[in-house]
Amino acid sequence: MKLIYSLVFSMACLSLFAQNTNFPDIHVDKITIARDSYGVPHIFAPTDPEVAYGLAWAHAEDDFKTIQTLILTGKGKLSTYMGKEGAPVDFVFGLLNTRATVDQQIKSMDPKFIQLLQGYLMGIQAYGKAHPKEILNKHVFPIFLEDYIATSMFSVAVFCGVDKTLPKILNGSIANLPGFTGEGSNAFAISSKKSTTGEPMLVINAHQPIEGATAFYEAHLQSEEGWNMLGGLFPGAPLIFHGASPNLAWAHTVNMQDKVDVFQLQTDKKHPGQYLVDGEWLTLEKRKVKLHIKGIPFPVSKMAYKSIYGPTVANPKGEFFSMRLPSLMDAKALQQWYFMNKAKNWSEFKSALEQNHLAMFNIIYADKQDNIFYVSNGKMPYRNPDPKYHWNSTLPGNTRATLWDKFKPFNELPQHLNPASGYLFNTNHSPFLATAENENLNPANYDKNDGYETYHNNRSRRAKDLIDSYSKISFEDLKKIKFDRQLPKQILYPYGYSSDSLFMVDESKYPQLAPLITSLKNWDHVTNPDSKGALVYNLAYYHISKAMKGNAQSTLTLAQGVEVYQHVYDYLMKNFGTIGLVLGDVQKLVHGKEEWPQGGMPDVLSAVMSKNHENGKKKMVSGDAYIGFVKFPKDGSLPVIETVNTFGASSNPESPHFADQRALYQAQKTKTMSLDKAQVLKTAEKIYNPK
């Protein structure tokens, strides 16, 4: 019976991956999925591809719909399901043409990595065959390996700034890509020098959308080939993006160095379809991107262009601009993550980083050997240092002097290893402010054209103050620091907050607004859900950031401050009929049909970004999401791991794990996790094979 099943399954895979015939041997009866009491899947199997197969199956059980949207993205067919909302994504995917890079580089990819991906895709296929009613449409299958890798490239490119750059070029005529926006993160590494117990520690804290294509999913992956990782991954990913293994752990945060260059091409009416470079008229490459939009009975074609600089679009004035991204030139980011997953020590982990395939993300690292490390990672090009070229602005696309094609080696990136201070941290702020002042890197030693951040933000300023307040930090202290909801004394938001103009309005002159003004003046800068001052400040922040968008003004006048208070008053009276409310009355955590009061706001360590909901309420959409605390015991035993996710392991409202971590999350508490297979199996809620 097993032989018949194996033959049938192999034939199905051959039809699915016709372009790739070197398939791994998958024995589903040897793949174990163990669900713990929170429904988190722990996958055990003899080989890495079999583990990936089990992950695909388990994740599909929890969120097959989102995984399928990623598959459709990789085919340029998202709009066959999402309709007009998906069309911008399909066009941008076609414009970036990541599939062409994959076709060029796939033969040089590591065979073990390719087998891992094939095992994962075989698991998705098997789940789809077993649950045909859950398939979104006929375009999901078959899946080709090249399309899958192209999707991962596309996702990294979006994280690198495509979603922000394109709308600027197109003057807002194209929507932001749904579900792919990065919202920052926190990460802290503590060595024995700063630890009360002498044990290295790491905080993993992603600030991401809490639902959708970049909401973190938690899993534990263990093979008999040396893979044992627990952590967070995005839907459709075959491995852990950041988390912990028996010997080491790392966390990612988004970094803001210059990852996208924009070039304006020189064109004229006498040379249609051409652009001038170094006195020579070159022809723009043209390619039709066919959009198959649900509800429209025929394909809609939109022209995509390419110059020697990269993907090219025209703005409403008919001016052509090209984008050049390192992330579009390297298809091996997932492969680097695979070797990071498999690393057993600092030397192997560093070797994985030195591959330099991953075009972005800060990396904060700690291990059982008491190494801590930080790098502002990236695939940074050698740019022309001539001061006439402004790399942080639009560049001339009429000369090869601006056309870079070589990249800096890993050792030229800003990085720290084992500082004497005993700590490293990043909250999306400057890589030159990562530890004690006397040990910080000097920005003058790095290429200014790389565009590295040089500033503190509210989270980094607050985190630094907290870290420095402890001579030594315990595991519990580290949790307090991470879960902190207080803005620093000097608030560093843009739009004039640093001028304190809101806090200088005389309430005696404005009796109607006086309760709001007094609440803000008496506010302790803590953004708890029961805070009146936090509500006033939260509503003021969103109003000012919207009203001042694109305004170079750096401070608010007192008159503008009064206008802000009037806006807050009018908003509360219109929607709630009273101004006597606290933050949790307005800001909510929403999941399914339920909602709960939610504290936090943008750029506190427990960050919350919210958008308009219903009846004047604000709904949390991103911010403090997957959280992990890791401690490496002195005796060399497996690390202590505590985690929490925003809602739960399943996206199915009928599942008991749809929101069973929600109470922990809102109480800022954690659950204990384990890398010990025997312990996991002993306490598992459910154990089964993926068939």
BELPE-V630666 format. One record per pair of residues at least 12 apart in sequence whose C-alpha atoms are under 10 Angstrom apart, sorted by the first residue. I is the first residue (numbers start at 1). J is the second residue. Records with the same first field share a line. If there is no record, write none. Layout:
# BELPE-V630666
I=J  J
This chain:
# BELPE-V630666
2=27  28  29
6=25  26  27  28
9=26  122  125  126
10=23  25  26  122
12=122  125  126  129  142
13=118  121  122  123  125  126  142  143
14=122
15=142  143
16=121  122  125  141  142  143  144  145
17=118  121  122  142  143  144  145  146
18=142  143  144  145
19=144  145  146
20=114  118  144  145  146
21=118
22=111  114  115  118
23=49  114  115  116  117  118  119  122
24=47  48  49  50  112  114  115  116  117  118  119  122
25=47  49  50  115  119
26=45  46  47  49  50  51  53  54  119  122  123
27=45  46  47  50  53  689
28=45  50  51  53  54  123  689  690  691
29=45  688  689  690  691
30=44  45  46  47  50  51  54  689  690
31=43  44  45  46  47  50  51  52  53  54  55  223  688  689  690  691
32=44  45  46  50  51  54  681  687  688  689  690
33=45  51  54  55  57  58  220  221  681  684  686  687  688  689  690
34=58  220  677  680  681  682  683  684  685  686  687  688  689
35=58  219  649  680  681  683  684  685  686  687  688
36=673  680  681  682  683  684  685  686  687
37=657  660  680  683  684  685  686
38=648  649  650  656  657  658  659  660  661  671  684  685
39=62  218  219  648  649  650  655  656  657  658  660  684  685  686
40=58  59  62  217  218  219  220  648  649  650  657  673  684  685
41=54  55  58  59  62  217  218  219  220  221  230  649  684  686  687
42=54  55  58  218  219  220  221  222  229  230  674  675  677  680  681  684  687
43=55  58  219  220  221  222  223  228  677  687  689
44=220  221  222  223  224  227  228  677  681  689
45=221  222  223  224  225
46=222  223  224  225  226  227
47=116  119  222  223  224  225  226  227
48=112  113  115  116  117  119  120  221  222  223  224  225  226  227  228  238  239  342
49=112  113  114  115  116  117  118  119  120  121  122  123  223  238
50=115  116  118  119  120  122  123  222  223
51=116  119  120  123  220  221  222  223  224  227  238  239
52=115  116  117  118  119  120  121  122  123  124  221  222  223  237  238  239
53=116  117  118  119  120  121  122  123  124  125  126  127  238  690
54=119  120  122  123  124  221  238  689  690  691
55=119  120  123  124  219  220  221  236  237  238  239  690
56=119  120  121  122  123  124  125  126  127  235  236  237  238  239  690
57=120  121  122  123  124  125  126  127  128  689  690  691
58=123  124  127  219  650  689  690
59=123  124  127  217  218  219  234  235  236  237  238  649  650  651
60=123  124  127  128  131  134  235  236  650
61=127  131  649  650  651  652  690
62=217  235  648  649  650  651  652  655  657  658
63=212  217  235  236  649  650  651  652
64=124  127  128  131  134  135  136  235  236  651  652
65=134  135  136  212  235  651
66=136  211  212  213  214  234  235  236  651
67=124  140  212  213  234  235  236  237
68=81  124  128  134  135  136  137  139  140  141  235  236
69=81  82  86  136  140  212  213  235  236
70=140  148  151  152  155  213  235  236  237
71=139  140  141  142  143  144  147  148  151  236
72=86  90  136  137  139  140  141  143  147  148  151
73=86  89  90  93  94  140  147  148  150  151  152  154  155
74=90  93  94  98  99  140  143  144  145  146  147  148  149  150  151  152  153  154  155
75=90  93  94  99  139  140  141  143  144  146  147  148  150  151
76=89  90  91  92  93  94  97  139  147  151  289  290  291  292
77=89  90  91  93  139  140  290  291  292  293  294
78=90  91  93  139  140  291  292  293  294
79=91  291  292  293  294  295
80=136  137  138  139  140  291  292  293  294  295  296
81=136  137  138  139  140  292  293  294  295
82=293  294  295
83=291  292  293  294  295  296
84=291  292  293  294  295  296
85=175  177  178  293  294
86=175  177  178  291  292  293  294
87=174  175  177  290  291  292  293  294  300
88=173  174  175  176  177  178  291
89=163  174  175  176  177  178  291
90=177  289  290  291  292  293
91=174  288  289  290  291  301  302  303  304
92=154  158  162  163  166  174  177  289  304  311
93=150  151  153  154  155  158  289
94=154  287  288  289  290  291  302  303  304  311
95=287  288  289  302  303  304  305  306  310  311  312  313
96=150  153  154  157  162  304  305  306  310  311  312  323  325  328
97=150  153  154  289  304  306  311  328
98=146  147  149  150  151  152  153  154  157  327  328  329  330  331
99=146  147  148  149  150  151  153  154  328  331
100=146  147  150  328  329  331
101=146  149  150  153  328  329  330  331
102=145  146  147  148  149  150  151  153  328  329  330  331  332
103=146  147  149  150  331
104=330  331
105=146  329  330  331  332
106=145  146  149  331  332
108=332
109=331  332  335
110=332  335
112=335  338
113=332  334  335  336  337  338  339
114=145  149  335
116=238  239  335  338
117=145  148  149  237  238  239  334  335
118=144  145  148  238
119=238
120=236  237  238  239
121=142  143  144  145  148  236  238
122=143
123=690  691
124=141  143  236
125=140  141  142  143
126=690  691
127=690  691
128=140  141
129=141
130=691
146=331
148=236  237
149=331  332  333  334  335
150=328  331  332
151=236  331
152=236  237  331  332  333  334
153=327  328  329  330  331  332  333  334  358  359
154=180  327  328  331
155=180  181  213  214  327
156=180  327  328  331  333  334  358  359  360  361
157=259  260  325  326  327  328  359  360
158=176  177  180  181  182  327
159=180  181  182  183  254  255  259  327  359  360  361
160=181  182  254  255  256  257  258  259  260  325  326  327  328  359  360  361  378
161=181  182  256  258  259  260  325
162=176  177  259  260  323  324  325
163=175  176  177  178  180  181  182
164=176  177  181
165=260  261  262  323
166=262  312  313  315  321  322  323
167=315
168=315
169=262  264  312  313  314  315  316  319  320  321  322  323
170=313  314  315  316  317  319  320  321
171=315  316  317
172=315
173=315  316
178=212  213  214
179=208  209  210  211  212  213  214  215
180=208  209  212  213  214  215
181=208  209  213  214  622
182=206  207  208  209  214  215  253  254  622  623
183=206  207  208  209  214  253  254  428  602  603  607  608  609  622  623  624
184=205  206  207  208  252  253  254  255  256  361  426  427  428  429  603  607  622  623  624
185=204  205  206  207  208  251  252  253  254  255  362  426  427  428  459  603  605  606  607  623  624  625  626  627
186=203  204  205  206  207  251  252  253  254  362  364  425  426  427  428  429  459  460  463  482  605  606  607  624  627
187=202  203  204  205  206  250  251  252  253  362  363  364  365  374  424  425  426  427  428  482  627  628  629
188=201  202  203  204  205  250  251  364  365  366  372  374  423  424  425  426  427  434  463  467  478  481  482  629
189=201  202  203  204  249  250  251  364  365  366  367  371  372  373  374  418  422  423  424  425  426  478  630
190=202  203  365  366  370  371  372  373  418  421  422  423  424  425  467  472  473  474  475  478  631
191=366  367  368  369  370  371  372  373  418  419  420  421  422  423  424  473  632
192=369  370  371  372  422  423  472  473  632  634
193=370  418  419  420  421  422  423  471  472  473
194=420  421  422  423  467  470  471  472  473  474
195=422  423  470  471  472  473  474  475  477  478
196=470  471  472  473  474  475  477
197=472  473  474  475  633  634
198=370  472  473  474  632  633  634
199=367  368  369  370  474  475  631  632  633  634  635
200=248  366  367  368  369  370  371  372  422  423  475  630  631  632  633  634  639
201=248  249  365  366  367  368  370  372  423  473  474  475  478  629  630  631  632  633  639  640  641
202=243  244  248  249  250  251  364  365  366  367  372  423  424  425  475  478  628  629  630  631  632  641
203=243  249  250  251  364  365  366  425  475  478  479  482  627  628  629  630  631  642  643
204=231  232  242  243  244  249  250  251  252  253  364  365  482  626  627  628  629  630  643
205=232  242  243  251  252  253  427  482  483  605  606  623  624  625  626  627  628  629  643  644
206=232  242  251  252  253  254  427  607  622  623  624  625  626  627  628  645
207=253  254  427  603  605  606  607  608  609  622  623  624  625  626  627
208=607  608  609  621  622  623  624  625  626
209=608  609  620  621  622  623  624  625
210=589  591  620  621  622  623  624  625  626  645  646  647
211=591  621  622  625  646  647  651
212=234  235  621  651
213=234  235  236
214=233  234  235  236
215=232  233  234  235  622  625  626  645  646
216=231  232  233  234  235  241  625  626  627  645  646  649
217=231  232  233  234  235  236  237  240  626  645  646  648  649  650
218=230  231  232  233  234  240  243  626  643  644  645  648  649
219=231  232  233  239  240  243  649
220=232  239  240  243  244  245  673  674  675  677
221=238  239  240  245  341  675
222=245  675  676  677
225=342
226=341  342  343  344
227=245  246  338  339  341  342  343  344
228=240  244  245  246  247  341  342  343  344  675  676  677
229=241  242  243  244  245  246  247  248  249  341  342  675
230=242  243  244  245  246  249  341  628  641  673  674  675
231=243  244  245  249  250  251  626  627  628  641  643  673
232=244  251  626  627  628  645
233=626
237=334
238=334  337  338
239=334  335  337  338  340  341
240=334  337  338  340  341
241=334  337  338  340  341
242=337  340  341  363  364  365  628
243=341  365  627  628  629  630  641
244=341  365  366  367  628  629  630  631  639  640  641  675
245=341  342  343  344  345  367  630  638  639  641  675
246=344  345  367  368  632  636  637  638  639  640  674  675  676
247=343  344  345  346  366  367  368  369  632  636  637  638  639
248=340  341  343  344  345  346  349  365  366  367  368  369  370  371  372  630  631  632  639
249=340  341  345  349  364  365  366  367  368  372  629  630  631  632  639
250=340  341  349  363  364  365  366  367  372  373  374  630
251=361  362  363  364  365  366  374  426  627  628
252=360  361  362  363  364  365  374  375  376  377  426  427  428
253=360  361  362  363  364  376  377  425  426  427  428  429
254=360  361  362  363  376  377  426  427  428  429
255=360  361  362  363  376  377  378  426  427  428  429  430  431  452  453
256=360  361  362  376  378  428  429  430  431  450  451  452  453
257=360  361  376  377  378  380  392  430  431  448  449  450  451  452  453  454
258=325  360  378  380  381  391  392  448  449  450  451  452  453
259=324  325  326  327  359  360  378  379  380  381  392  450  451
260=323  324  325  326  327  391  392
261=309  310  322  323  324  325  326  391  392  393  394  395  402  403
262=309  310  311  312  321  322  323  324  325  391  392  393  394  395  396  397
263=307  309  310  312  320  321  322  323  324  391  393  394  395  396  397  398  402  403
264=309  312  314  319  320  321  322  323  394  395  396  397  398
265=277  307  309  312  314  319  320  321  322  395  396  397  398  399
266=281  319  320  321  396  397  398  399
267=281  318  319  320  397  398
268=319
271=283
272=284
273=285  286  305
274=307
275=307  320  397  398
276=397  398  399
277=308  396  397  398  399  400  401
278=397  398  399  400  401
279=398  399
280=398  399
281=398
282=307  308
283=306  307  308
284=304  305  306  307  308  312
285=304  305  306  307  308  311  312
286=303  304  305  306  307  312
287=301  302  303  304  305  306
288=300  301  302  303  304  305
289=301  302  303  304  305
290=302  303
305=320  321  322
306=321  322  323
307=320  321  322  323  324  397
308=322  324  397  400  403
309=321  322  323  324  325  397  398  400  402  403  404  405
310=322  323  324  325  328  329  403
311=323  324  325  328
312=324
320=397
321=394  395  396  397
322=394  395  397
323=394
324=403  404  405
325=359  379  380  381
326=357  358  359  360  378  379  380  381  404  405  406  407
327=357  358  359  360  378  379  380
328=359
329=357  359  379  405
330=356  357  358  359  379
331=357  358
332=355  356  357  358  359
333=355  356  357  358  359  360
334=357  358
335=352  355  357  358
336=349  351  352  353  354  355  356  357  358
337=349  352  353  357  358
338=352
339=351  352  353  355
340=352  353
344=367
345=366  367  368  369  371
346=365  366  367  368  369  370  371  372  373
349=365
350=373  410
351=410
353=375  377  378  410  411
354=409  410  411
355=409  410
356=377  378  379  380  407  408  409  410
357=378  379
358=377  378  379
359=377  378  379  380
360=376  377  378  379  380
361=375  376  377  378  428
362=374  375  376  377  378  414  415  425  426  427  428  429  431
363=375  376  377  415  425  426
364=376  415  416  424  425  426
365=417  424  425
366=417  418  424  630  631  632
367=630  631  632  639
368=631  632  633  634  635  636  637  638  639
369=632  634  636
370=418  422  632  634
371=417  418  419  422
372=416  417  418  419  422  423  424
373=415  416  417  418  419  423  424  425
374=414  415  416  417  418  419  423  424  425  426  431  434  435
375=410  411  413  414  415  416  417  426  431  434
376=413  414  415  416  426  428  430  431  432  452
377=410  412  413  414  415  431
378=407  408  409  410  413  414  450
379=406  407  408  409  410  413
380=406  407  408  409  410  412  413  449  450  451
381=404  405  406  407  408  409  449  450
382=403  404  405  406  407  408  447  449  450
383=401  402  403  404  405  406  407  408  447  449  450
384=401  402  403  404  449
385=402  447  448  449
386=401  402
387=449
389=401  402  449
390=449
391=448  449  450  451
392=448  449  450  451
412=445  446  447
413=431  446  447  450
414=431  432  441  442  443  445  446  452
415=431  432  434  440  441
416=431  432  434  435  439  440  441
419=435  436  439  440
420=435  436  438  439
421=435  436  437  438  439  468
422=435  436  472
423=435  436  467  468  473
424=436  440  464  467
425=460  463  464  467
426=456  459  460  463  464
427=456  457  458  459  460  461  463  603  604  605
428=453  455  456  457  459  460  603
429=452  453  454  455  456  457  458  459  460  461
430=443  452  453  454  455  456  457  460
431=443  452  453  454  455  456
432=452  453  454  455  456
433=453  454  455  456  460  461  464
434=456  460  464
435=464  467  468
436=464  467  468
455=492
456=492
457=488  491  492  493  494  603  604
458=486  487  488  489  490  491  492  493  602  603  604  605
459=482  484  485  486  487  488  491  492  602  603  604  605  606  607
460=488  603  604  605
461=487  488  489  490  491  492  604
462=481  484  485  486  487  488  489  490  491  603  604  605
463=481  482  484  486  487  488  604  605
464=481
465=481  488
466=478  480  481  482  484  488
467=481
475=629  630  631
476=629
478=629
479=628  629  668  669  670
480=668
481=605  606
482=604  605  606  624  627  629  668
483=600  604  605  606  607  624  627  667  668  669
484=526  527  528  600  604  605  606  607  668
485=525  526  527  528  599  600  601  603  604  605  606  607  608
486=524  525  526  527  528  534  600  601  603  604  605  606
487=524  525  526  527  600  601  602  603  604  605
488=524  525  526  604
489=524  525
490=525
491=525  603
492=603
493=541  545  602  603
494=541  544  545  548  553  554  555
495=541  544  545  546  547  548  549  550  551  552  553  554  555  556
496=544  545  548  553  554  555  556  557  561
497=540  541  544  554  555  556  561
498=554  555  556
499=554  555  556  557
500=555  556  557  558  561
501=555  556  557  558  559  560  561  562
502=517  520  521  537  540  556  557  558  559  560  561  562  563  564  565
503=517  518  520  521  522  523  558  561
504=517  521  557  558  561  562
505=517  518  521  557  558  559  560  561  562  565
506=518  558  562
507=521  562
510=562  565  566
512=565  566  569
513=562  565  566  568  569  570  579
514=565
515=532  533  569  579  580
516=532  533  535  536  537  565  566  568  569  579  580
517=533  536  561  562  565
518=532  533
519=531  532  533  534  535  536  537  580
520=532  533  534  535  536  537
521=533
523=535  536  537
525=537  604
526=599  600  601  604
527=583  584  598  599  600  601  602  604  606  607  608
528=582  583  584  597  598  599  600  601
529=582  583  584  585  586  587  588  597  598  599  600
530=581  582  583  584  585  597  598  599
531=581  582  583  584  585  599
532=579  580  581  582  583  584  585
533=581  582  583
534=582  583  584  599  600  601
535=568  579  581  582  583  584  585  586  587  599  600  601
536=564  565  568  569  572  579  581  582  583
537=564  565  568  583  601
538=568  583  586  587  600  601  602  610
539=564  565  567  568  569  571  572  583  586  587  618
540=561  563  564  565  566  567  568
541=564  601  602
542=602  609  610  611
543=564  567  568
544=556  560  561  563  564  567
547=564
571=616
572=586  616  617
574=615  616
575=614  615  616  617
576=615  616  617
582=597  599
583=597  598  599  600  601  618
584=596  597  598  599  600  617  618
585=597  598  599  617  618
586=598  599  612  613  614  615  616  617  618  619
587=599  600  601  608  609  610  611  612  613  616  617  618  619  620
588=610  611  613  617  618  619  620  621
589=608  610  618  619  620  621  646  647  662  666
590=613  618  619  620  621  647
591=619  620  646  647  651  653  658  659  662
592=651  652  653  658  659
593=653
594=659
595=619
596=619  662  663  666
597=619  666
598=610  618  619  620  666
599=620  666
600=620  623  624
601=620  623  624
602=622  623  624
603=623  624
604=623  624
605=623  624
606=623  624  625  668
607=620  622  623  624  625
608=620  621  622  623  624  625
609=621  622  623  624
610=622  623
622=646
623=646
624=645  646  665
625=644  645  646  647  665
626=643  644  645  646  647  665
627=642  643  644  645  646  665  668  670
628=641  642  643  644  645  670  671  672  673
629=641  642  643  644  670  672
630=642  643  673
638=674  675  676
639=673  674  675  676
640=672  673  674  675
641=670  671  672  673  674  675
642=669  670  671  672  673  674
643=661  664  665  669  670  671  672  673
644=661  662  664  665  666  668  669  670  671  672  673
645=659  660  661  662  664  665  670  671
646=659  660  661  662  663  664  665  666
647=659  660  661  662  663  664  665  666
648=660  661  662  665
649=661
